[in-house]
């Protein structure tokens, strides 16, 4: 999945032992504190609006958000994963994607798209995902 789908892929991979592989493109809702430091996007607007008027609640807010932070799901996932990050993405900042990637517990690889925004690698990432899946034992082509 990509964006919200990428965040869901992190959660599903962590919460199920039946995942054979994860394809995680620009996952959203990872490393909330960092994301709030670098973007003003709609995904985080309500959080920073709240914190702007409830400064004393920041630690409680981030503790609560940690229960569904993609970084913490990534630390529990064990399936092989292919991630992608777009370095110009101002919706899912690349530093938050790398945080999830770095915490992934299973085998992993990442494709980085230096000139792309939230669309990520598009069709080129689709091809990378197919190559990745073909290379996995039990999932790849037999010919």
N, C-alpha and C positions, 0 to 999 in steps of 0.2 A: 504494500500500500504506500501511497504518497501523502504527505502532509498529515491530515487527521488519520488517514488510512495507515500511514507509517507508525503513528503513535499506537493505533489499535494493533498493528502487527507486533509491536514490542510487548504489549500487554498479553495478547493471545499466546505469544511464544513463551512468555514467563509463566502463564497460568495453566498451560497444558503440556503434558509430556508427549502428546501425539503429533507435535509439529515436526515435519521432516526437514523443512527449510523455511527461512524467513527472508522476504524481499522488502527491505526497509528504505524507502526513499524520502528524504527530507522530513523525518518524523517531527510532528508538532508536539508541543507540551512536554518538552524535555528541558531540564535544568532551568526552572522558572526564574530563579534569582538572576542568572546570567541573561536570560531572554529579556527580562524587564530592564536590564541595564543597557541593552543595545537596540531595542526596537520599541516603537510606539504602536505597533499593529493592533488591529481589532482583537486578535486572539488574547491579548494581554491588557487591553485598555481598562477593563473593569477592575482588574487587580491593582494596577498602578493608580487608578482613580481612588480606589478604597484606601490604599496605603498613603496616598497624598494627604488624606484627612484623618487617618488612624495610624500615624507613624509608630506609636507605641506597640502596635499589634504585629509588626513585621515578622518577628520570629515565630509567633503563633501561626500567622498566615503561611509562611514557608514550611513550617512543620506539617500543617494540614495538607498543603499542596504536595508534599513529598509522598503521600499515600498513593497518588496516581501520577507521579513524575515518571516519564519514560526511562530516565536514567536508572531508576530503581528497578523497573521491570527488566531492563536490559541485563542487570546484574544477576537476575534469576533465570535467564534464558540459556539454553544449552544447544539448540539446533544450529546447524551451519547457517550463516547469514551473509547476505550481500546488502550493504548499505550504499546510499549515495548522498552526496552533499553538493549543493550549488553555492559557490563562494559569494555570489552577489544576491543571495536570497535575503530579503528583508522581512519575511514572514516567519520562516523557520531558520534563524541565524545559524550559520555553519558551526560556530563554536558549540551550540547546543546539540547539534547532530553528532559532532565529534565526542562530546561528553557521553552520549548514549553508546556510540560505537566503542569507545574506550572501556566502558563498563560491561560490554557484552561478554558473557562467560564462555560461550561456545566458540567454535571456529568461525572466523569472520574475515571479510574483505570489504573494501570500500572503493567506490569510484567517485572521483572529485571532478566537478564540472566548473572550471574557473570563471567562465564568462556567462554563466546562466543564473537566472533568478529563480523564482519559485517553481518554474516549470521543470527545473532540473535538467537531466540529460535527455528527456523525451524519448524519442524513438531509439536513440543511441543507447540509452540506459536499458530499454527493452531488450536490445540485442545482447547487452552485457548480462542481463538476467538469464536469458536463454542459455548463454555459454556457461554461466555459473551452474544452473540446474543440470545441464548435460554432464558436467564434470563431477556431479555427486554420485557416489555409489548407490545403486538401487533406484535412482531417479533419472539418470542419464540415458541417452539412446544406446541401444545394444548393437547397432551396426557400426 
